[in-house]
Amino acid sequence: MINGKDERYNTEDMVLVAEGPFLMGSTKQDIDRLLELDRNIEVERLENEIPQREVYLSAYLIDKYPVTNVQYRQFIESGGYTKRGVWSDAGWQYIMQSNPLEGSDPDGVFHGEPDSPVTNISWYEAEAYAAWAGKRLPTEAEWEKAARGTDGRIYPWGNEFDKTRLNCAEAKIEKPTPVMKYPLGQSVYGCFDMAGNVWEWTADWYDSQYYRHAPNKNPHGPALAEENPYFGRPEEVGISIYELKPSAAGKALSACKVLRGGSWNGSGVVHIRCANRDYDEPAYKNDTIGFRCAKSLD
């Protein structure tokens, strides 16, 4: 038993990703092709994906779907926000200061579509849910391998964008959709919604230069986050979500965690690729950000 839950619960709806290498990141040629598709993109923001390299990962389990409203509701109703043991020190300080259950954020959990991804969840809350469920957040490398397989494909299903396979801006749905809605968009490992629907928190701190010196076996992200990587949040920075210049209301972000996968309001051709890297501060939350969990085998 883990936190009063049957251990079998913790591995249902998870898939095994076998040990071995995969291609992580993008080549310079990949980036050049993207710039031809979207001239608004600042090349500096895409260079965080290079160099492409072969990365070896030990075997692990990862959730088949993003965590849903009904699953997160179980966490709330079990008293998850009062279980000190599932919260990191920083996470506990966050909930003591912000009192997230007293705001409007839980409304979506209790009144939203049960099988849609939970949103408006900070990184700290995602981390605590994962611990409560006997799991953890996936590393950035684990997330990418589960999304694209071993062959460096651009999208979970292959190399051609197809708006019928995911929930993104081109689909014009403009909200999260149930996690099983797009079976044709699943990855080779059987993971759903790794392109679009909601961004997903990963365990790693964000560093735009990390790929240039990261280990090629079981990377866990930098020990410290890059300070002030860019100005402004993606939704605050103008036509391109990769604009470098700050908006009038923008501010420099710091100590960010990696986000992956894109969301329902992002353009699929460029912004919802398996290699795309985004970021935000761990206390940040909105209706485009959710998460899924992973589990080590050792």
C-alpha positions as semicolon CSV with decimal commas, in nm:
position;residue;x (nm);y (nm);z (nm)
1;M;0,000;0,000;0,000
2;I;0,117;0,354;-0,080
3;N;-0,062;0,641;0,095
4;G;-0,358;0,410;0,150
5;K;-0,378;0,318;-0,220
6;D;-0,342;-0,032;-0,364
7;E;-0,001;-0,057;-0,535
8;R;-0,168;-0,195;-0,849
9;Y;-0,346;0,137;-0,894
10;N;-0,015;0,309;-0,942
11;T;0,080;0,125;-1,261
12;E;-0,253;0,092;-1,440
13;D;-0,276;0,311;-1,748
14;M;0,103;0,329;-1,762
15;V;0,320;0,205;-2,048
16;L;0,667;0,058;-2,042
17;V;0,944;0,239;-2,227
18;A;1,223;-0,011;-2,275
19;E;1,584;0,072;-2,196
20;G;1,801;0,187;-2,482
21;P;1,899;0,489;-2,690
22;F;1,686;0,742;-2,874
23;L;1,746;1,061;-3,072
24;M;1,684;1,368;-2,856
25;G;1,669;1,727;-2,975
26;S;1,693;1,880;-3,321
27;T;1,961;1,924;-3,583
28;K;2,064;2,259;-3,731
29;Q;1,892;2,150;-4,052
30;D;1,569;2,086;-3,858
31;I;1,580;2,438;-3,717
32;D;1,644;2,593;-4,058
33;R;1,336;2,419;-4,197
34;L;1,125;2,550;-3,909
35;L;1,242;2,905;-3,971
36;E;1,120;2,873;-4,327
37;L;0,775;2,779;-4,196
38;D;0,747;3,061;-3,941
39;R;0,952;3,377;-3,993
40;N;0,827;3,519;-3,661
41;I;1,027;3,270;-3,457
42;E;1,344;3,399;-3,296
43;V;1,618;3,152;-3,387
44;E;1,772;3,186;-3,040
45;R;1,463;3,024;-2,890
46;L;1,490;2,718;-3,115
47;E;1,860;2,672;-3,055
48;N;1,775;2,533;-2,711
49;E;1,695;2,208;-2,897
50;I;2,044;2,157;-3,043
51;P;2,257;1,964;-3,080
52;Q;2,060;1,649;-3,154
53;R;2,227;1,359;-2,979
54;E;2,178;0,994;-2,894
55;V;2,065;0,956;-2,532
56;Y;2,046;0,625;-2,345
57;L;1,770;0,580;-2,088
58;S;1,705;0,301;-1,841
59;A;1,360;0,141;-1,868
60;Y;1,073;0,325;-1,699
61;L;0,695;0,352;-1,687
62;I;0,504;0,662;-1,796
63;D;0,136;0,748;-1,784
64;K;-0,056;0,667;-2,099
65;Y;-0,262;0,984;-2,053
66;P;-0,224;1,322;-1,883
67;V;-0,366;1,328;-1,530
68;T;-0,739;1,402;-1,555
69;N;-0,982;1,609;-1,351
70;V;-1,137;1,299;-1,195
71;Q;-0,795;1,166;-1,093
72;Y;-0,687;1,495;-0,942
73;R;-1,019;1,521;-0,761
74;Q;-0,929;1,197;-0,580
75;F;-0,608;1,362;-0,463
76;I;-0,799;1,662;-0,326
77;E;-1,071;1,453;-0,162
78;S;-0,816;1,224;0,003
79;G;-0,671;1,526;0,182
80;G;-0,370;1,553;-0,048
81;Y;-0,325;1,921;0,033
82;T;-0,282;1,834;0,401
83;K;-0,044;1,538;0,361
84;R;0,289;1,703;0,441
85;G;0,480;1,392;0,337
86;V;0,396;1,421;-0,034
87;W;0,507;1,784;-0,060
88;S;0,862;1,907;-0,104
89;D;0,974;2,186;0,128
90;A;0,929;2,441;-0,150
91;G;0,591;2,294;-0,244
92;W;0,465;2,307;0,114
93;Q;0,576;2,668;0,144
94;Y;0,392;2,740;-0,182
95;I;0,058;2,602;-0,061
96;M;0,094;2,764;0,280
97;Q;0,138;3,101;0,112
98;S;-0,106;3,067;-0,179
99;N;-0,385;2,849;-0,032
100;P;-0,477;2,717;-0,381
101;L;-0,792;2,536;-0,266
102;E;-0,943;2,863;-0,148
103;G;-0,939;3,019;-0,496
104;S;-1,130;2,933;-0,812
105;D;-0,870;2,685;-0,943
106;P;-1,047;2,372;-0,805
107;D;-1,367;2,462;-0,992
108;G;-1,239;2,303;-1,310
109;V;-1,142;1,987;-1,123
110;F;-1,489;1,942;-0,974
111;H;-1,703;2,082;-1,255
112;G;-1,495;2,028;-1,570
113;E;-1,512;1,726;-1,796
114;P;-1,394;1,431;-1,583
115;D;-1,171;1,280;-1,851
116;S;-1,011;1,605;-1,967
117;P;-0,663;1,692;-1,839
118;V;-0,649;1,876;-1,511
119;T;-0,520;2,231;-1,563
120;N;-0,436;2,532;-1,348
121;I;-0,189;2,312;-1,163
122;S;0,147;2,448;-1,055
123;W;0,462;2,240;-1,080
124;Y;0,459;2,201;-0,702
125;E;0,108;2,054;-0,709
126;A;0,199;1,820;-0,995
127;E;0,502;1,702;-0,797
128;A;0,289;1,637;-0,487
129;Y;0,020;1,449;-0,682
130;A;0,286;1,225;-0,835
131;A;0,431;1,145;-0,492
132;W;0,082;1,073;-0,355
133;A;0,022;0,829;-0,642
134;G;0,353;0,651;-0,579
135;K;0,505;0,800;-0,892
136;R;0,712;1,104;-0,992
137;L;0,728;1,358;-1,271
138;P;0,912;1,238;-1,583
139;T;1,248;1,383;-1,671
140;E;1,260;1,590;-1,986
141;A;1,445;1,308;-2,163
142;E;1,193;1,046;-2,051
143;W;0,908;1,264;-2,173
144;E;1,067;1,313;-2,515
145;K;1,148;0,946;-2,570
146;A;0,792;0,844;-2,480
147;A;0,663;1,106;-2,723
148;R;0,880;1,043;-3,029
149;G;1,018;0,693;-2,998
150;T;1,376;0,614;-3,092
151;D;1,392;0,745;-3,449
152;G;1,381;1,123;-3,397
153;R;1,038;1,172;-3,553
154;I;0,893;1,523;-3,542
155;Y;0,547;1,435;-3,407
156;P;0,435;1,131;-3,206
157;W;0,281;0,971;-3,517
158;G;0,550;1,061;-3,770
159;N;0,704;1,354;-3,957
160;E;0,402;1,519;-4,118
161;F;0,176;1,758;-3,928
162;D;-0,190;1,647;-3,925
163;K;-0,437;1,866;-3,735
164;T;-0,688;1,579;-3,715
165;R;-0,457;1,390;-3,477
166;L;-0,441;1,643;-3,193
167;N;-0,604;1,934;-3,014
168;C;-0,416;2,250;-3,116
169;A;-0,493;2,598;-3,247
170;E;-0,565;2,463;-3,595
171;A;-0,840;2,240;-3,453
172;K;-1,020;2,555;-3,323
173;I;-1,164;2,376;-3,019
174;E;-1,015;2,634;-2,782
175;K;-1,021;2,423;-2,465
176;P;-0,882;2,093;-2,336
177;T;-1,044;1,776;-2,468
178;P;-1,086;1,426;-2,314
179;V;-0,754;1,243;-2,308
180;M;-0,873;0,952;-2,524
181;K;-1,017;1,171;-2,801
182;Y;-0,721;1,137;-3,039
183;P;-0,610;0,771;-3,067
184;L;-0,447;0,844;-3,404
185;G;-0,217;1,092;-3,233
186;Q;-0,063;0,847;-2,987
187;S;0,307;0,775;-2,981
188;V;0,473;0,448;-3,075
189;Y;0,461;0,353;-2,706
190;G;0,087;0,418;-2,686
191;C;0,097;0,752;-2,505
192;F;-0,192;0,989;-2,584
193;D;-0,185;1,370;-2,603
194;M;0,190;1,412;-2,613
195;A;0,123;1,664;-2,887
196;G;-0,129;1,932;-2,799
197;N;-0,419;1,947;-2,553
198;V;-0,210;2,073;-2,257
199;W;0,152;2,155;-2,184
200;E;0,304;1,908;-1,939
201;W;0,539;1,979;-1,650
202;T;0,858;1,773;-1,633
203;A;1,099;1,725;-1,342
204;D;1,388;1,922;-1,495
205;W;1,503;2,275;-1,431
206;Y;1,522;2,475;-1,754
207;D;1,855;2,572;-1,910
208;S;1,860;2,678;-2,274
209;Q;2,219;2,554;-2,308
210;Y;2,177;2,220;-2,130
211;Y;2,194;1,998;-2,437
212;R;2,547;2,122;-2,512
213;H;2,689;1,961;-2,198
214;A;2,423;1,716;-2,076
215;P;2,522;1,354;-2,008
216;N;2,422;1,105;-2,275
217;K;2,291;0,853;-2,022
218;N;1,988;0,915;-1,799
219;P;2,010;1,297;-1,794
220;H;1,812;1,455;-1,510
221;G;1,846;1,819;-1,609
222;P;2,081;2,083;-1,470
223;A;2,142;2,114;-1,099
224;L;2,031;2,477;-1,116
225;A;1,797;2,659;-1,351
226;E;1,921;2,919;-1,595
227;E;1,853;3,265;-1,457
228;N;1,640;3,495;-1,672
229;P;1,644;3,278;-1,985
230;Y;1,402;3,501;-2,176
231;F;1,167;3,790;-2,120
232;G;0,799;3,734;-2,066
233;R;0,575;3,432;-2,057
234;P;0,488;3,265;-2,389
235;E;0,135;3,405;-2,384
236;E;0,262;3,761;-2,317
237;V;0,515;3,806;-2,591
238;G;0,339;3,896;-2,911
239;I;0,273;3,725;-3,243
240;S;0,531;3,452;-3,199
241;I;0,545;3,272;-2,864
242;Y;0,920;3,268;-2,922
243;E;0,961;3,646;-2,939
244;L;1,268;3,751;-2,743
245;K;1,175;4,113;-2,677
246;P;0,966;4,175;-2,365
247;S;0,613;4,304;-2,396
248;A;0,513;4,613;-2,203
249;A;0,388;4,394;-1,919
250;G;0,654;4,129;-1,955
251;K;0,917;4,045;-1,695
252;A;1,225;3,831;-1,689
253;L;1,146;3,482;-1,563
254;S;1,389;3,286;-1,349
255;A;1,427;2,940;-1,193
256;C;1,192;2,778;-1,444
257;K;1,087;2,417;-1,494
258;V;1,064;2,255;-1,838
259;L;0,726;2,227;-2,010
260;R;0,667;1,990;-2,301
261;G;0,407;1,900;-2,562
262;G;0,220;2,217;-2,654
263;S;-0,144;2,291;-2,587
264;W;-0,487;2,355;-2,735
265;N;-0,397;2,716;-2,816
266;G;-0,059;2,654;-2,981
267;S;0,019;2,624;-3,351
268;G;0,095;2,262;-3,430
269;V;0,338;2,289;-3,721
270;V;0,617;2,446;-3,518
271;H;0,519;2,473;-3,154
272;I;0,385;2,124;-3,082
273;R;0,677;1,915;-3,200
274;C;0,821;1,642;-2,977
275;A;1,154;1,829;-2,951
276;N;1,003;2,166;-2,859
277;R;1,112;2,297;-2,519
278;D;0,926;2,554;-2,313
279;Y;0,947;2,671;-1,956
280;D;0,781;2,855;-1,670
281;E;0,823;2,923;-1,302
282;P;0,708;2,634;-1,079
283;A;0,439;2,845;-0,907
284;Y;0,282;2,947;-1,238
285;K;-0,045;2,791;-1,357
286;N;-0,304;2,849;-1,628
287;D;-0,561;2,659;-1,834
288;T;-0,306;2,534;-2,088
289;I;-0,077;2,349;-1,842
290;G;-0,122;1,997;-1,701
291;F;0,106;1,698;-1,641
292;R;0,152;1,321;-1,649
293;C;0,353;1,096;-1,418
294;A;0,633;0,844;-1,454
295;K;0,771;0,562;-1,239
296;S;1,115;0,408;-1,207
297;L;1,156;0,032;-1,229
298;D;1,444;-0,002;-0,984
